[in-house]
Amino acid sequence: MANKHVITLTVNGKDYTLSVEARRTLADALRDDCGLTGTHLGCEHGVCGACTVLVDDKPVRSCLMFAVQAEGCSVRTVEGLAKGDALHPLQKAFWENHGLQCGFCTPGFLMLAAGALEADPDLSEEEIRDILSSNLCRCTGYQNIIKSVCLAANEMRACPPSADR
């Protein structure tokens, strides 16, 4: 039996105390140990971006990070984007502009875009396209994803997120 490590993950502002093997990925810990299944596993090689979460406000492929590495960090998943019933501007834009079809890649795109726009709300469309090119979608053809992120960026510039994020 492998040695387990007791760690505390802070996810979406809530602490989760877990006993994990050193090799357990952050994605698996989020899904299986924390019950946060919005983080999707696609390729499990860091290529597709479906597992993207924010770790200390930076987009990270959670399939490539060990859970033990996230101890002491602030982790945010797609479940942490909305504030109660109020959708995040990105979620609203994806919904209103058909930025998703099957939805499998959507959480990764949302978290990648949230991290990028929160770091620099003044990104140009060209910069947004470049950032989003790191994630894969097999359904949409990307146009409505880009449109959704650009529209959300405009809203986020007009109404910056509150300081408690």
Buried (B, 14 or more C-beta within 10 A) or exposed (E): EEEEBEBEBBBBEEEBEBEBBEEBBBBBBBBBBBEBBBBBBBEBEBBBBBBBBBBEEEBBBBBBBBBBBBBEBBBBBBBBBEEEEEBBBBBBBBEEBEBBBEEBBBBBBBBBBBBBBBEEBEBEEEEBBEBBEBBBBEEBEBEBBBBBBBBBBEBBEEEEBEEEB
